Amino acid sequence: VGIARRQQSVDQARALELIDDGTMDLQEGLREADIVVLATPVRVIIRQLREVAALMAAGSMLMDLGSTKTEIVQEMALLPDHVHPLGGHPMCGKEVAGLEAANPAIYHDRTFILTPLERTSVESLELGKALARAIGSRPLVLDARRQDYLVGTLSHLPYMIACALVATADATTSADSAAWDIVAGGFRDTSRVAGSDVTMMMDILWTNRAEVLGAVEAYQQQLSELGRLLSSNDEAAMRRELSRIQAERIRMFP
Amino acid sequence: VGIARRQQSVDQARALELIDDGTMDLQEGLREADIVVLATPVRVIIRQLREVAALMAAGSMLMDLGSTKTEIVQEMALLPDHVHPLGGHPMCGKEVAGLEAANPAIYHDRTFILTPLERTSVESLELGKALARAIGSRPLVLDARRQDYLVGTLSHLPYMIACALVATADATTSADSAAWDIVAGGFRDTSRVAGSDVTMMMDILWTNRAEVLGAVEAYQQQLSELGRLLSSNDEAAMRRELSRIQAERIRMFP
């Protein structure tokens, strides 16, 4: 059962056979649900948790798919006892939003992070794992703070990096019409996530600010060091560093 | 006719039908060539230009495929009069080296930069354009310095960025075993070019140092500004900047 704010979304989801049934009425949609999965930007999840929980049946489970988990899990801890909360974050996504872009295959072979609360029962966690496996993902149980630290570097930092690259080209080379013919594969890949949905990313960044800012700072140091090596005449040191990085990249993605 | 340093490469290229004939003997390979195309790392091209030109027939054309052009073109200007030099740089590439990875399709629909010298005749430039078109590319004639400035930001900067990202993850999150399960699509794309051949990249960076260092500096300023917006409480300003960047990314890659 899909719940959306607009009738058009409900109709489209039904037409695309993404849902069996749909409604704009929160109460109606939640009444008989055993599992409720919130899939909106992070701060919308945080705002709606209490209202949603109040409408849920006793013993039902409340999950979310938000990319940052500390603030969500903190808010989940305050929910009434009759619901079982569990944080979730599938490590996949697209730069295209909207129902037309929906594709169940994006979950296949991806890690699905689960961040249980102290109050999360073993049963609820197992249900979350089963749900992740049912869509082809590999469940990975993590503490919410640890997940936010890791994705701060592995997911949110790449977004900041990609945005700064596009901003740099815009500020410098884009004035040259030839730049548009030159922009090639390397730039395309490195900048891809800069096309991500801004509202989604704003919520992610603002609910993980400390970790993202720490990652940006660590990153700037690494880039400065590469710049320092390039401006030096120590080719051997630069070659060692680039070789080490190349080997690490291959180790990450064999 | 392919010329390589090792017999194994010649045999392999022949077996893969990448060449009609091959040799390790420079003189033999060059004797009857109308067009000679150097396709090695940039500083090997620079080192070999004079030796190659001396063995070429009168009136034949000497091209290269190096990613930086200013130093190559400077060296080409000093070649004997009997050869016609022309700088070339196809905007495509792969993170996998070796003959097994050879694929003619990588040139399709890509820009092929040509950097003529003062001495390059109209005839030679037209021949270079025809060659680019014959492999499915779009020729683009540029001054060597202008090309080096543009690719400094659009191609070499993405490499530096990707390397710094891998180095950051290596220095911080990689100590956590969960990081390896989390590393997802965004990180993979943003870091892809960090897997590039180090010898090739060393030559590119060292023959375009001023432009790359300038691009890194401009980039650091853009990233610092994004960090400043994130650490401020001015969400509206950050949203405007990210929206502007998103629109620019979509304009670059519609």
HADDOCK unambig.tbl for C-alpha pairs under 7 A between the chains (distance, minus, plus):
assign (segid A and resid 91 and name CA) (segid B and resid 182 and name CA) 6.60 0.50 0.50
assign (segid A and resid 91 and name CA) (segid B and resid 184 and name CA) 6.03 0.50 0.50
assign (segid A and resid 92 and name CA) (segid B and resid 184 and name CA) 6.68 0.50 0.50
assign (segid A and resid 92 and name CA) (segid B and resid 185 and name CA) 6.71 0.50 0.50
assign (segid A and resid 111 and name CA) (segid B and resid 181 and name CA) 6.18 0.50 0.50
assign (segid A and resid 111 and name CA) (segid B and resid 182 and name CA) 6.19 0.50 0.50
assign (segid A and resid 150 and name CA) (segid B and resid 173 and name CA) 6.02 0.50 0.50
assign (segid A and resid 150 and name CA) (segid B and resid 179 and name CA) 6.39 0.50 0.50
assign (segid A and resid 153 and name CA) (segid B and resid 169 and name CA) 6.62 0.50 0.50
assign (segid A and resid 154 and name CA) (segid B and resid 183 and name CA) 5.79 0.50 0.50
assign (segid A and resid 154 and name CA) (segid B and resid 187 and name CA) 5.92 0.50 0.50
assign (segid A and resid 155 and name CA) (segid B and resid 186 and name CA) 6.04 0.50 0.50
assign (segid A and resid 155 and name CA) (segid B and resid 187 and name CA) 6.08 0.50 0.50
assign (segid A and resid 158 and name CA) (segid B and resid 186 and name CA) 6.34 0.50 0.50
assign (segid A and resid 158 and name CA) (segid B and resid 187 and name CA) 5.87 0.50 0.50
assign (segid A and resid 158 and name CA) (segid B and resid 190 and name CA) 6.18 0.50 0.50
assign (segid A and resid 163 and name CA) (segid B and resid 245 and name CA) 6.27 0.50 0.50
assign (segid A and resid 164 and name CA) (segid B and resid 219 and name CA) 6.41 0.50 0.50
assign (segid A and resid 164 and name CA) (segid B and resid 222 and name CA) 5.37 0.50 0.50
assign (segid A and resid 164 and name CA) (segid B and resid 223 and name CA) 5.06 0.50 0.50
assign (segid A and resid 165 and name CA) (segid B and resid 219 and name CA) 6.51 0.50 0.50
assign (segid A and resid 166 and name CA) (segid B and resid 245 and name CA) 6.36 0.50 0.50
assign (segid A and resid 166 and name CA) (segid B and resid 249 and name CA) 6.49 0.50 0.50
assign (segid A and resid 167 and name CA) (segid B and resid 222 and name CA) 6.57 0.50 0.50
assign (segid A and resid 167 and name CA) (segid B and resid 245 and name CA) 6.16 0.50 0.50
assign (segid A and resid 168 and name CA) (segid B and resid 218 and name CA) 6.41 0.50 0.50
assign (segid A and resid 168 and name CA) (segid B and resid 219 and name CA) 5.47 0.50 0.50
assign (segid A and resid 168 and name CA) (segid B and resid 222 and name CA) 6.30 0.50 0.50
assign (segid A and resid 169 and name CA) (segid B and resid 153 and name CA) 6.63 0.50 0.50
assign (segid A and resid 173 and name CA) (segid B and resid 150 and name CA) 6.00 0.50 0.50
assign (segid A and resid 179 and name CA) (segid B and resid 150 and name CA) 6.39 0.50 0.50
assign (segid A and resid 181 and name CA) (segid B and resid 111 and name CA) 6.18 0.50 0.50
assign (segid A and resid 182 and name CA) (segid B and resid 91 and name CA) 6.60 0.50 0.50
assign (segid A and resid 182 and name CA) (segid B and resid 111 and name CA) 6.19 0.50 0.50
assign (segid A and resid 183 and name CA) (segid B and resid 154 and name CA) 5.77 0.50 0.50
assign (segid A and resid 184 and name CA) (segid B and resid 91 and name CA) 6.03 0.50 0.50
assign (segid A and resid 184 and name CA) (segid B and resid 92 and name CA) 6.67 0.50 0.50
assign (segid A and resid 185 and name CA) (segid B and resid 92 and name CA) 6.71 0.50 0.50
assign (segid A and resid 186 and name CA) (segid B and resid 155 and name CA) 6.03 0.50 0.50
assign (segid A and resid 186 and name CA) (segid B and resid 158 and name CA) 6.33 0.50 0.50
assign (segid A and resid 186 and name CA) (segid B and resid 193 and name CA) 6.19 0.50 0.50
assign (segid A and resid 187 and name CA) (segid B and resid 154 and name CA) 5.90 0.50 0.50
assign (segid A and resid 187 and name CA) (segid B and resid 155 and name CA) 6.08 0.50 0.50
assign (segid A and resid 187 and name CA) (segid B and resid 158 and name CA) 5.85 0.50 0.50
assign (segid A and resid 189 and name CA) (segid B and resid 189 and name CA) 5.10 0.50 0.50
assign (segid A and resid 189 and name CA) (segid B and resid 190 and name CA) 5.88 0.50 0.50
assign (segid A and resid 190 and name CA) (segid B and resid 158 and name CA) 6.15 0.50 0.50
assign (segid A and resid 190 and name CA) (segid B and resid 189 and name CA) 5.88 0.50 0.50
assign (segid A and resid 190 and name CA) (segid B and resid 190 and name CA) 3.96 0.50 0.50
assign (segid A and resid 190 and name CA) (segid B and resid 191 and name CA) 6.65 0.50 0.50
assign (segid A and resid 191 and name CA) (segid B and resid 190 and name CA) 6.65 0.50 0.50
assign (segid A and resid 193 and name CA) (segid B and resid 186 and name CA) 6.17 0.50 0.50
assign (segid A and resid 194 and name CA) (segid B and resid 245 and name CA) 6.97 0.50 0.50
assign (segid A and resid 194 and name CA) (segid B and resid 246 and name CA) 5.74 0.50 0.50
assign (segid A and resid 194 and name CA) (segid B and resid 249 and name CA) 6.61 0.50 0.50
assign (segid A and resid 195 and name CA) (segid B and resid 246 and name CA) 4.76 0.50 0.50
assign (segid A and resid 195 and name CA) (segid B and resid 249 and name CA) 5.92 0.50 0.50
assign (segid A and resid 195 and name CA) (segid B and resid 250 and name CA) 6.57 0.50 0.50
assign (segid A and resid 198 and name CA) (segid B and resid 242 and name CA) 6.42 0.50 0.50
assign (segid A and resid 198 and name CA) (segid B and resid 243 and name CA) 6.22 0.50 0.50
assign (segid A and resid 202 and name CA) (segid B and resid 239 and name CA) 6.89 0.50 0.50
assign (segid A and resid 209 and name CA) (segid B and resid 230 and name CA) 6.96 0.50 0.50
assign (segid A and resid 213 and name CA) (segid B and resid 227 and name CA) 6.45 0.50 0.50
assign (segid A and resid 218 and name CA) (segid B and resid 168 and name CA) 6.40 0.50 0.50
assign (segid A and resid 219 and name CA) (segid B and resid 164 and name CA) 6.40 0.50 0.50
assign (segid A and resid 219 and name CA) (segid B and resid 165 and name CA) 6.49 0.50 0.50
assign (segid A and resid 219 and name CA) (segid B and resid 168 and name CA) 5.46 0.50 0.50
assign (segid A and resid 222 and name CA) (segid B and resid 164 and name CA) 5.37 0.50 0.50
assign (segid A and resid 222 and name CA) (segid B and resid 167 and name CA) 6.57 0.50 0.50
assign (segid A and resid 222 and name CA) (segid B and resid 168 and name CA) 6.31 0.50 0.50
assign (segid A and resid 223 and name CA) (segid B and resid 161 and name CA) 6.99 0.50 0.50
assign (segid A and resid 223 and name CA) (segid B and resid 164 and name CA) 5.04 0.50 0.50
assign (segid A and resid 227 and name CA) (segid B and resid 213 and name CA) 6.45 0.50 0.50
assign (segid A and resid 230 and name CA) (segid B and resid 209 and name CA) 6.97 0.50 0.50
assign (segid A and resid 239 and name CA) (segid B and resid 198 and name CA) 6.99 0.50 0.50
assign (segid A and resid 239 and name CA) (segid B and resid 202 and name CA) 6.89 0.50 0.50
assign (segid A and resid 242 and name CA) (segid B and resid 198 and name CA) 6.43 0.50 0.50
assign (segid A and resid 243 and name CA) (segid B and resid 198 and name CA) 6.23 0.50 0.50
assign (segid A and resid 245 and name CA) (segid B and resid 163 and name CA) 6.26 0.50 0.50
assign (segid A and resid 245 and name CA) (segid B and resid 166 and name CA) 6.35 0.50 0.50
assign (segid A and resid 245 and name CA) (segid B and resid 167 and name CA) 6.15 0.50 0.50
assign (segid A and resid 245 and name CA) (segid B and resid 194 and name CA) 6.98 0.50 0.50
assign (segid A and resid 246 and name CA) (segid B and resid 194 and name CA) 5.74 0.50 0.50
assign (segid A and resid 246 and name CA) (segid B and resid 195 and name CA) 4.77 0.50 0.50
assign (segid A and resid 249 and name CA) (segid B and resid 166 and name CA) 6.48 0.50 0.50
assign (segid A and resid 249 and name CA) (segid B and resid 194 and name CA) 6.62 0.50 0.50
assign (segid A and resid 249 and name CA) (segid B and resid 195 and name CA) 5.93 0.50 0.50
assign (segid A and resid 250 and name CA) (segid B and resid 195 and name CA) 6.58 0.50 0.50
